[in-house]
Amino acid sequence: MLELTTLESGRREVRPLTEGAWMIGRGASCKIRFESPSVSERHAILTVRGDSAMLEDLNSANGTYVNGELLERAAVLDGSMVVQIGECMLRVSSGDEPSEKDDFEPEADAEVFEEPQDVQPCEEVQNEDPFRELRRSVQEQIQNELLKRMDMKQLTLQGVDKDGLEANARTKIRQIIAEVVANGRMPQEIDAARLEEDVFNEAMRLGPLEELLADESVSEIMVNGPRKVYIERKGKLVLSDCQFTDDASVLAVIERIVAPLGRRIDESQPYVDARLADGSRVNAIIAPLALSGPTITIRKFSKNALTPEDFIRFGTWTHNAAEFMKLCVILRKNIIVAGGTGSGKTTLLNLLSGYIPSNERIVTVEDAAELRLQQPHVVRLEARPPNIEGKGAVTIRDLVKNCLRMRPDRIIVGECRSGEALDMLQAMNTGHDGSLTTVHANSPRDVISRLETMVMMSGMELPSKAIREQIASAVDIIIHESRLSDGSRKVVAITEVTGLEGSQIVMQDIFHFVQTGVGENGKVLGEFKPTGAVPTWLDELSGRGIAVDTRIFDPDFRQNAKIRYSR
């Protein structure tokens, strides 16, 4: 077992050295940290393997000295070597060998401590790479060399496209790594192929996030500054071992996300909503608003569109509920998908849109285009933020008004947040039946209150009864989805809006989720089943040639019912 003895400003400390990479410097992430201004942020790196320790300088400003001589290449340390870093000193020795009596020997009461644990008990950490710091250090040096050799501005002026830039970068990176290996400067612990990929992702793509984006088990990515990247996996938050080099690295990733969309982020506009090429939703916020560093939140979308069978397999709803919702879409019922943040509203909206017949014209309106409709006749509209002068903004409400002139059979609004709710209700009431949208709400009843509030935000001074009349005549079905305590997402209610009695909107649940308890590992137990209520418009179906097995609404019926449509 190796021991490390350090001396800084007369303070001596002794600690055991475990196997792995120990970054030395002034930075907060360094495991061996010296506060002296003569020490660089990332000054040197100490790599421990078994009973040997190798020290390498990281192009520090003041250099690293071993026994008074400047360290020019990596060196293996023994107990006789004293390392000087700025005004600080350190020595590596075997824990069982007798120490020599010299000025550097720690006193009998020297403080002995374990390697600091910076992970809270509530956080789960993925398998940590012991050589991560070493690899990051080498990666930074290769990236700096890449910037020197690759003139991005000149290549862009020459008309080189994105694929050409990436091919050029890939070639340069391979050349640099080959030179490092040929010179014997590549540490044995580093995989050259992985290093090449990391440098390429950092230079041309989304850096450390690329690996998380490729991992299908990860549903959300949350970057809280360069050192803390959390992920959601199976509904649970986990602290990953992914890290950025610094704030500038995170900012570069944000720029790569927003630039192709014509959006910007800077001190005058320090937050932005955007999307990735696959439709994944992105929010970014930077200083001066984000105090812990540039923050990115990515809600990933599945590469393969989910099917009703997937929802049944996940336990989100049942076969009979899926058949009922398919019937509602085909009958052109106006549907609102409600739920809290992260409950899966957009995914469910995507699924419901798949029931729309392929011969209809669909116009979608979104803040950031996320919906992926499979029908051939789809027009996609996306809102636009203001420019640097604060002008040129095109809101969701503007687009909803415009799409009414585009001869849509159906209008799908990604989310109603404000005054566009009034325009959406009016569209539903003026011949655009079968429209769909989402609303943030905690229950089907709460949807009504939210819609009233949003209509008032439109600036129209309408009486409360008039607003409720609009809602009662426009909205047919509210489907409410929730993320439960075990992280699972379930449809908890399918509710019909039956009309207005006096000043009160009347609703009835057709299907609902009944929780029966909590199982192992906190898994929520329960059943999604009919309430026994029958839709008020069920009598209309016979005239349309649609045969419905009414047992679909029987709480005691456990088989899969089928709805037959005339051709």
C-alpha positions as CSV (number, residue, x, y, z in Angstrom):
1,M,0.0,0.0,0.0
2,L,1.5,3.4,-1.1
3,E,1.2,6.5,1.0
4,L,1.3,10.1,-0.1
5,T,2.8,12.8,2.2
6,T,2.2,16.4,1.2
7,L,3.5,19.7,2.6
8,E,1.8,23.0,2.1
9,S,2.4,26.2,4.1
10,G,3.9,24.2,6.9
11,R,0.9,21.8,7.0
12,R,1.7,18.1,6.6
13,E,-0.8,15.5,5.6
14,V,-0.6,11.8,5.0
15,R,-3.1,9.7,3.0
16,P,-3.2,6.3,1.5
17,L,-2.9,6.1,-2.3
18,T,-5.4,3.8,-3.9
19,E,-5.1,2.6,-7.5
20,G,-6.2,5.0,-10.2
21,A,-5.5,8.5,-11.5
22,W,-4.9,11.4,-9.0
23,M,-5.1,14.8,-10.5
24,I,-2.9,17.4,-8.8
25,G,-3.6,21.1,-8.9
26,R,-5.6,24.1,-7.7
27,G,-8.9,23.1,-9.3
28,A,-11.9,22.0,-7.3
29,S,-12.0,18.6,-9.1
30,C,-8.4,17.7,-8.2
31,K,-7.9,14.9,-5.7
32,I,-4.6,16.3,-4.5
33,R,-5.4,20.0,-4.1
34,F,-3.0,22.8,-3.3
35,E,-4.3,26.4,-2.8
36,S,-1.1,28.1,-3.7
37,P,-1.4,30.6,-6.6
38,S,1.9,29.2,-8.1
39,V,0.0,25.9,-8.7
40,S,-1.9,25.5,-12.0
41,E,-5.6,24.5,-12.1
42,R,-4.6,21.1,-13.4
43,H,-0.9,21.0,-12.7
44,A,0.2,17.3,-12.9
45,I,-1.3,13.8,-12.7
46,L,-0.2,10.9,-10.5
47,T,-1.1,7.4,-11.8
48,V,-1.0,4.6,-9.3
49,R,-0.9,1.0,-10.4
50,G,-0.2,-1.7,-7.8
51,D,2.9,-0.6,-5.9
52,S,4.2,1.9,-8.5
53,A,3.3,5.5,-9.0
54,M,4.0,7.5,-12.2
55,L,4.0,11.3,-12.2
56,E,3.5,13.5,-15.3
57,D,3.4,17.2,-15.7
58,L,0.4,18.7,-17.6
59,N,2.1,21.6,-19.3
60,S,1.8,23.6,-16.1
61,A,2.8,27.3,-16.0
62,N,5.6,26.9,-13.3
63,G,6.6,23.3,-14.1
64,T,7.0,20.3,-11.8
65,Y,10.4,19.4,-10.1
66,V,11.6,16.1,-8.8
67,N,14.7,16.2,-6.5
68,G,15.3,19.8,-7.8
69,E,15.2,18.8,-11.5
70,L,12.5,19.9,-14.0
71,L,10.2,17.0,-14.9
72,E,10.2,16.8,-18.7
73,R,8.6,13.4,-19.2
74,A,6.6,10.9,-17.1
75,A,8.7,9.4,-14.2
76,V,8.1,6.6,-11.8
77,L,8.5,7.8,-8.2
78,D,10.1,6.0,-5.2
79,G,10.5,7.0,-1.6
80,S,13.7,8.9,-2.1
81,M,12.1,11.4,-4.6
82,V,10.7,14.7,-3.4
83,V,8.3,16.4,-5.8
84,Q,8.0,20.2,-5.8
85,I,4.9,21.9,-7.3
86,G,5.1,25.6,-6.9
87,E,5.7,26.2,-3.2
88,C,4.2,22.8,-2.2
89,M,5.9,19.5,-1.9
90,L,4.9,15.8,-1.9
91,R,6.5,12.4,-1.6
92,V,5.2,8.9,-2.4
93,S,6.4,6.0,-0.2
94,S,5.5,2.5,0.7
95,G,3.4,2.4,3.8
96,D,5.5,-0.3,5.5
97,E,9.0,1.1,4.7
98,P,10.8,3.1,7.4
99,S,10.8,6.8,6.7
100,E,14.0,8.8,6.7
101,K,14.6,11.6,9.2
102,D,14.6,14.8,7.1
103,D,12.9,18.1,6.8
104,F,10.0,16.5,4.9
105,E,9.2,13.8,7.3
106,P,5.7,14.1,8.7
107,E,5.4,14.7,12.5
108,A,4.0,12.0,14.8
109,D,0.7,13.8,15.0
110,A,0.4,14.4,11.3
111,E,-3.2,14.3,10.1
112,V,-4.2,11.0,8.4
113,F,-7.3,10.9,6.4
114,E,-9.1,8.8,3.8
115,E,-9.8,9.8,0.2
116,P,-12.7,12.3,0.3
117,Q,-16.1,11.0,-0.6
118,D,-18.0,13.7,-2.6
119,V,-21.0,11.5,-3.3
120,Q,-24.1,11.9,-1.1
121,P,-25.7,8.7,0.2
122,C,-28.9,9.4,-1.7
123,E,-27.1,9.4,-5.0
124,E,-26.3,6.3,-7.0
125,V,-23.1,6.5,-8.9
126,Q,-22.3,4.4,-12.0
127,N,-19.1,2.4,-12.2
128,E,-16.4,5.1,-11.9
129,D,-13.4,4.9,-14.2
130,P,-10.2,5.1,-12.1
131,F,-8.3,6.6,-15.0
132,R,-10.9,9.2,-16.0
133,E,-8.8,12.1,-14.9
134,L,-5.8,10.8,-16.8
135,R,-7.8,10.3,-20.0
136,R,-9.4,13.7,-19.7
137,S,-6.0,15.3,-19.3
138,V,-4.6,13.6,-22.5
139,Q,-7.9,14.4,-24.3
140,E,-7.5,18.1,-23.5
141,Q,-4.0,18.2,-24.9
142,I,-5.0,16.5,-28.1
143,Q,-8.0,18.9,-28.5
144,N,-5.7,21.9,-28.1
145,E,-3.4,20.4,-30.8
146,L,-6.4,19.8,-33.0
147,L,-7.4,23.4,-32.8
148,K,-4.0,24.5,-33.9
149,R,-3.9,22.2,-36.9
150,M,-7.5,22.6,-38.0
151,D,-8.6,26.1,-39.2
152,M,-12.4,25.7,-38.9
153,K,-13.1,29.3,-40.1
154,Q,-11.0,28.8,-43.2
155,L,-12.6,25.5,-44.0
156,T,-16.1,27.0,-43.7
157,L,-15.1,29.9,-46.0
158,Q,-14.0,27.3,-48.5
159,G,-17.5,25.8,-48.5
160,V,-16.7,22.6,-46.8
161,D,-19.9,21.1,-45.5
162,K,-20.6,19.4,-42.2
163,D,-19.6,15.9,-43.4
164,G,-16.4,17.3,-44.9
165,L,-15.5,19.1,-41.6
166,E,-16.1,15.9,-39.6
167,A,-14.0,13.8,-42.0
168,N,-11.2,16.4,-41.8
169,A,-11.4,16.4,-38.0
170,R,-11.4,12.6,-37.8
171,T,-8.2,12.4,-40.0
172,K,-6.4,15.1,-37.9
173,I,-7.3,13.4,-34.6
174,R,-6.0,10.0,-35.9
175,Q,-2.7,11.7,-37.0
176,I,-2.2,13.4,-33.6
177,I,-3.0,10.2,-31.6
178,A,-0.6,8.2,-33.9
179,E,2.2,10.8,-33.2
180,V,1.6,10.5,-29.4
181,V,1.7,6.7,-29.5
182,A,4.9,6.8,-31.7
183,N,6.6,9.1,-29.3
184,G,5.8,6.8,-26.4
185,R,3.7,9.5,-24.7
186,M,0.4,7.5,-24.6
187,P,-0.2,6.0,-21.1
188,Q,-0.9,2.3,-21.2
189,E,-4.2,2.8,-19.3
190,I,-5.8,4.7,-22.2
191,D,-7.6,3.0,-25.1
192,A,-6.6,5.0,-28.2
193,A,-9.8,4.1,-30.1
194,R,-12.0,5.4,-27.2
195,L,-9.8,8.5,-26.9
196,E,-10.3,9.2,-30.6
197,E,-14.0,9.0,-30.2
198,D,-14.1,11.2,-27.1
199,V,-12.0,13.9,-28.8
200,F,-14.1,13.8,-32.0
201,N,-17.4,14.1,-30.0
202,E,-15.9,17.0,-28.0
203,A,-14.7,18.8,-31.1
204,M,-17.6,18.2,-33.6
205,R,-20.6,16.8,-31.7
206,L,-22.1,16.9,-28.2
207,G,-19.1,15.8,-26.3
208,P,-19.7,13.5,-23.3
209,L,-23.4,13.5,-24.0
210,E,-23.1,11.4,-27.2
211,E,-22.6,8.2,-25.1
212,L,-25.7,9.0,-23.0
213,L,-27.8,9.9,-26.1
214,A,-26.9,6.6,-27.6
215,D,-27.9,4.7,-24.5
216,E,-31.6,3.7,-25.0
217,S,-32.1,3.0,-21.3
218,V,-31.5,6.7,-20.5
219,S,-34.7,8.8,-20.8
220,E,-33.5,12.2,-19.5
221,I,-30.2,13.9,-19.2
222,M,-29.6,16.7,-16.8
223,V,-26.3,18.7,-16.9
224,N,-25.9,20.7,-13.7
225,G,-22.6,22.4,-14.6
226,P,-19.6,20.6,-16.0
227,R,-19.0,18.2,-13.1
228,K,-22.5,16.9,-12.3
229,V,-24.5,15.1,-15.0
230,Y,-27.6,13.2,-13.8
231,I,-29.6,10.8,-15.9
232,E,-33.0,9.2,-15.5
233,R,-33.1,5.5,-16.0
234,K,-36.2,3.4,-15.4
235,G,-37.9,6.4,-13.8
236,K,-35.0,6.9,-11.2
237,L,-32.4,9.7,-11.1
238,V,-28.8,8.5,-11.1
239,L,-25.6,10.5,-11.0
240,S,-23.5,9.4,-14.0
241,D,-19.7,9.5,-14.3
242,C,-20.0,11.7,-17.4
243,Q,-18.2,15.0,-16.9
244,F,-17.3,18.0,-19.0
245,T,-13.9,19.7,-18.9
246,D,-15.2,23.1,-17.9
247,D,-18.0,25.7,-18.4
248,A,-16.8,26.6,-21.8
249,S,-17.1,22.9,-22.9
250,V,-20.8,22.9,-21.8
251,L,-21.4,26.2,-23.6
252,A,-19.9,24.9,-26.8
253,V,-22.4,21.9,-26.7
254,I,-25.3,24.3,-26.2
255,E,-24.2,26.4,-29.1
256,R,-24.0,23.3,-31.3
257,I,-27.6,22.4,-30.4
258,V,-29.2,25.9,-30.9
259,A,-27.2,27.2,-33.9
260,P,-28.8,24.9,-36.6
261,L,-32.2,26.0,-35.3
262,G,-31.5,29.7,-35.8
263,R,-31.7,30.3,-32.0
264,R,-29.3,32.0,-29.7
265,I,-28.2,32.0,-26.1
266,D,-26.1,34.7,-24.5
267,E,-26.2,37.1,-21.6
268,S,-29.1,39.1,-23.1
269,Q,-31.1,35.8,-23.7
270,P,-29.7,33.4,-21.2
271,Y,-32.1,30.5,-21.7
272,V,-33.5,28.7,-24.7
273,D,-35.8,25.9,-25.7
274,A,-34.5,23.7,-28.6
275,R,-34.6,20.2,-30.0
276,L,-32.1,17.6,-31.3
277,A,-32.3,16.1,-34.8
278,D,-34.2,13.1,-33.4
279,G,-36.8,15.4,-31.8
280,S,-35.5,15.2,-28.3
281,R,-36.5,18.2,-26.2
282,V,-33.7,20.5,-24.9
283,N,-33.7,23.4,-22.4
284,A,-30.5,25.3,-21.7
285,I,-29.9,28.1,-19.2
286,I,-26.6,29.9,-18.5
287,A,-25.1,32.6,-16.3
288,P,-26.1,35.0,-14.9
289,L,-29.3,33.1,-14.2
290,A,-27.7,29.6,-13.7
291,L,-25.5,30.0,-10.6
292,S,-24.1,26.4,-10.7
293,G,-22.8,26.7,-14.2
294,P,-24.4,26.2,-17.7
295,T,-27.3,23.8,-17.3
296,I,-28.8,21.5,-20.0
297,T,-31.9,19.4,-19.7
298,I,-32.6,16.9,-22.4
299,R,-35.8,14.8,-22.6
300,K,-35.0,12.0,-25.0
301,F,-37.5,10.5,-27.4
302,S,-37.4,6.9,-28.3
303,K,-35.8,6.2,-31.7
304,N,-38.7,3.9,-32.5
305,A,-42.2,5.3,-32.1
306,L,-44.1,3.5,-29.4
307,T,-47.2,1.5,-30.4
308,P,-50.4,0.8,-28.4
309,E,-49.0,-2.7,-27.8
310,D,-45.9,-1.1,-26.1
311,F,-48.2,0.9,-23.8
312,I,-50.1,-2.3,-22.9
313,R,-46.8,-4.1,-22.2
314,F,-45.5,-1.3,-20.1
315,G,-48.8,-1.2,-18.1
316,T,-49.6,2.3,-19.1
317,W,-53.1,1.3,-20.1
318,T,-55.1,-1.8,-21.2
319,H,-56.1,-3.2,-24.6
320,N,-59.7,-2.1,-24.1
321,A,-58.7,1.5,-23.2
322,A,-56.5,1.6,-26.4
323,E,-59.5,0.4,-28.5
324,F,-61.7,3.1,-26.9
325,M,-59.2,5.9,-27.6
326,K,-58.8,4.7,-31.2
327,L,-62.6,4.9,-31.5
328,C,-62.6,8.5,-30.1
329,V,-59.9,9.6,-32.6
330,I,-61.7,8.0,-35.6
331,L,-65.0,9.7,-34.5
332,R,-63.2,13.0,-34.5
333,K,-63.7,13.7,-30.8
334,N,-61.7,16.7,-29.5
335,I,-59.1,15.3,-27.1
336,I,-56.9,17.0,-24.4
337,V,-54.0,15.0,-23.0
338,A,-53.3,16.2,-19.5
339,G,-50.6,15.5,-16.9
340,G,-47.7,16.9,-14.9
341,T,-44.2,17.6,-16.2
342,G,-42.5,14.5,-17.4
343,S,-45.6,12.3,-17.3
344,G,-45.4,11.4,-21.0
345,K,-48.0,13.7,-22.5
346,T,-46.2,14.3,-25.8
347,T,-45.4,10.6,-26.2
348,L,-49.1,9.8,-25.7
349,L,-50.1,12.6,-28.1
350,N,-47.8,11.0,-30.7
351,L,-49.5,7.7,-30.1
352,L,-53.1,9.1,-30.4
353,S,-52.2,10.9,-33.6
354,G,-51.3,7.6,-35.2
355,Y,-55.0,6.7,-35.2
356,I,-55.8,9.6,-37.5
357,P,-56.7,8.3,-41.0
358,S,-54.0,8.8,-43.6
359,N,-56.4,10.7,-46.0
360,E,-56.7,13.7,-43.7
361,R,-54.7,17.0,-43.8
362,I,-53.0,17.6,-40.4
363,V,-51.4,20.8,-39.2
364,T,-49.2,20.7,-36.1
365,V,-48.2,23.7,-34.1
366,E,-45.4,23.5,-31.6
367,D,-42.9,25.6,-29.6
368,A,-40.1,23.2,-30.6
369,A,-41.0,20.6,-33.2
370,E,-41.2,17.2,-31.4
371,L,-44.2,15.4,-32.8
372,R,-43.4,12.7,-35.4
373,L,-46.5,11.9,-37.3
374,Q,-46.4,9.0,-39.8
375,Q,-49.3,10.2,-42.1
376,P,-48.3,11.5,-45.6
377,H,-50.2,14.8,-45.4
378,V,-48.8,16.7,-42.5
379,V,-47.8,20.4,-42.3
380,R,-45.5,21.2,-39.3
381,L,-45.3,24.7,-37.9
382,E,-42.8,25.8,-35.2
383,A,-42.9,29.0,-33.2
384,R,-40.0,31.5,-33.4
385,P,-38.4,33.4,-30.6
386,P,-37.5,37.1,-30.9
387,N,-34.2,38.2,-32.5
388,I,-31.4,40.0,-30.8
389,E,-33.4,43.3,-31.0
390,G,-36.4,41.7,-29.4
391,K,-38.4,41.7,-32.6
392,G,-39.7,39.1,-35.0
393,A,-41.2,36.6,-32.5
394,V,-44.0,34.3,-33.8
395,T,-46.0,32.8,-31.0
396,I,-48.0,29.6,-30.7
397,R,-51.1,31.8,-30.8
398,D,-50.1,33.4,-34.0
399,L,-49.6,30.0,-35.6
400,V,-52.9,28.6,-34.4
401,K,-54.7,31.6,-35.9
402,N,-52.7,31.2,-39.2
403,C,-53.4,27.4,-39.5
404,L,-57.1,28.0,-39.5
405,R,-56.6,29.5,-43.0
406,M,-54.7,26.4,-44.1
407,R,-57.7,24.2,-44.6
408,P,-56.7,21.7,-41.9
409,D,-58.9,18.6,-41.2
410,R,-57.2,18.4,-37.8
411,I,-55.1,20.7,-35.7
412,I,-52.6,19.3,-33.2
413,V,-51.1,21.9,-30.8
414,G,-48.1,20.5,-28.9
415,E,-49.0,22.3,-25.7
416,C,-51.4,25.0,-24.7
417,R,-49.7,27.3,-22.2
418,S,-51.4,30.7,-22.6
419,G,-53.8,32.7,-24.7
420,E,-53.7,30.2,-27.6
421,A,-56.1,28.1,-25.5
422,L,-58.9,30.4,-26.6
423,D,-58.0,30.1,-30.3
424,M,-57.8,26.3,-29.9
425,L,-61.2,26.1,-28.3
426,Q,-62.7,28.3,-31.1
427,A,-61.1,26.0,-33.7
428,M,-62.6,23.0,-32.0
429,N,-66.0,24.7,-32.1
430,T,-65.9,25.8,-35.7
431,G,-65.5,22.7,-37.8
432,H,-62.1,21.4,-36.8
433,D,-63.3,18.4,-34.9
434,G,-60.8,15.7,-34.0
435,S,-58.2,18.2,-32.8
436,L,-55.7,17.3,-30.1
437,T,-53.5,19.2,-27.6
438,T,-51.8,18.8,-24.3
439,V,-52.3,20.8,-21.0
440,H,-50.3,20.8,-17.8
441,A,-52.8,19.7,-15.1
442,N,-53.0,17.5,-12.0
443,S,-56.5,15.9,-12.7
444,P,-59.2,16.0,-15.4
445,R,-61.1,18.5,-13.2
446,D,-58.0,20.7,-13.0
447,V,-57.9,20.8,-16.8
448,I,-61.1,22.9,-16.8
449,S,-59.6,25.4,-14.3
450,R,-56.4,25.6,-16.3
451,L,-58.3,26.2,-19.6
452,E,-60.3,29.0,-18.0
453,T,-57.2,30.6,-16.7
454,M,-55.4,30.4,-20.1
455,V,-58.4,31.8,-21.9
456,M,-58.3,34.8,-19.5
457,M,-54.6,35.2,-20.4
458,S,-55.7,35.9,-24.0
459,G,-56.7,39.4,-23.1
460,M,-60.4,38.8,-24.0
461,E,-62.6,39.9,-21.1
462,L,-65.1,37.0,-21.3
463,P,-67.4,36.1,-18.4
464,S,-66.7,32.9,-16.6
465,K,-69.9,31.2,-17.8
466,A,-69.1,32.0,-21.5
467,I,-65.7,30.5,-21.1
468,R,-67.2,27.3,-19.6
469,E,-69.7,27.1,-22.4
470,Q,-66.9,27.2,-24.9
471,I,-65.0,24.5,-23.0
472,A,-68.0,22.2,-22.6
473,S,-69.0,22.4,-26.3
474,A,-65.4,22.1,-27.6
475,V,-63.8,19.4,-25.4
476,D,-65.0,15.8,-25.6
477,I,-62.4,13.6,-24.0
478,I,-59.7,14.3,-21.3
479,I,-57.0,11.6,-21.0
480,H,-54.9,12.1,-17.9
481,E,-51.4,10.6,-17.5
482,S,-49.3,10.6,-14.4
483,R,-45.8,9.6,-13.3
484,L,-46.3,7.5,-10.2
485,S,-44.0,7.3,-7.1
486,D,-42.1,4.3,-8.6
487,G,-41.2,6.2,-11.7
488,S,-43.7,4.5,-14.0
489,R,-45.9,6.5,-16.3
490,K,-49.6,5.4,-16.4
491,V,-52.8,6.7,-17.8
492,V,-54.9,7.2,-14.6
493,A,-58.1,8.5,-16.1
494,I,-60.0,8.7,-19.4
495,T,-62.8,11.2,-18.8
496,E,-65.7,12.4,-21.0
497,V,-67.0,16.0,-20.8
498,T,-70.7,15.5,-20.9
499,G,-71.9,19.2,-20.9
500,L,-72.8,22.1,-18.7
501,E,-75.3,22.2,-15.9
502,G,-75.9,25.7,-14.7
503,S,-72.3,27.1,-14.3
504,Q,-70.7,23.7,-13.6
505,I,-69.1,21.5,-16.3
506,V,-70.2,17.9,-15.9
507,M,-67.7,15.0,-16.5
508,Q,-67.7,11.3,-16.0
509,D,-64.7,8.9,-15.9
510,I,-64.9,6.1,-18.5
511,F,-61.7,4.3,-17.4
512,H,-59.6,4.9,-14.3
513,F,-56.6,3.5,-12.5
514,V,-57.2,2.1,-9.0
515,Q,-54.1,1.7,-6.8
516,T,-54.2,-1.3,-4.6
517,G,-50.9,-1.0,-2.8
518,V,-47.1,-0.9,-3.1
519,G,-45.0,-4.0,-3.9
520,E,-41.3,-4.8,-3.7
521,N,-38.9,-2.0,-4.4
522,G,-41.7,0.5,-4.1
523,K,-43.5,-0.7,-7.3
524,V,-47.0,0.7,-7.4
525,L,-49.7,-2.0,-7.7
526,G,-53.1,-1.4,-9.2
527,E,-55.5,-2.0,-12.0
528,F,-56.7,0.2,-14.9
529,K,-60.3,-0.7,-15.6
530,P,-63.7,0.7,-16.7
531,T,-65.8,2.6,-14.2
532,G,-69.1,1.2,-15.6
533,A,-70.1,4.6,-17.2
534,V,-71.0,4.5,-20.9
535,P,-70.2,7.5,-23.2
536,T,-73.2,9.6,-23.9
537,W,-72.6,9.4,-27.7
538,L,-72.6,5.6,-27.9
539,D,-76.0,5.6,-29.6
540,E,-74.6,7.5,-32.6
541,L,-72.3,4.6,-33.6
542,S,-74.9,2.3,-35.1
543,G,-75.7,4.9,-37.7
544,R,-72.0,5.0,-38.7
545,G,-71.7,1.3,-39.1
546,I,-69.5,0.8,-36.0
547,A,-70.2,-2.2,-33.7
548,V,-69.0,-1.9,-30.2
549,D,-69.0,-4.7,-27.7
550,T,-70.5,-2.8,-24.7
551,R,-68.8,-5.2,-22.3
552,I,-65.7,-3.0,-22.9
553,F,-67.3,-0.6,-20.3
554,D,-68.0,-3.4,-17.7
555,P,-65.6,-3.3,-14.7
556,D,-65.9,-7.1,-14.3
557,F,-65.1,-7.9,-17.9
558,R,-61.5,-9.1,-18.2
559,Q,-61.2,-10.1,-21.8
560,N,-60.1,-8.1,-24.8
561,A,-63.0,-6.6,-26.6
562,K,-63.0,-5.6,-30.3
563,I,-64.6,-2.7,-32.1
564,R,-65.6,-3.4,-35.7
565,Y,-65.6,-0.6,-38.3
566,S,-67.5,-0.7,-41.6
567,R,-65.4,-0.5,-44.7
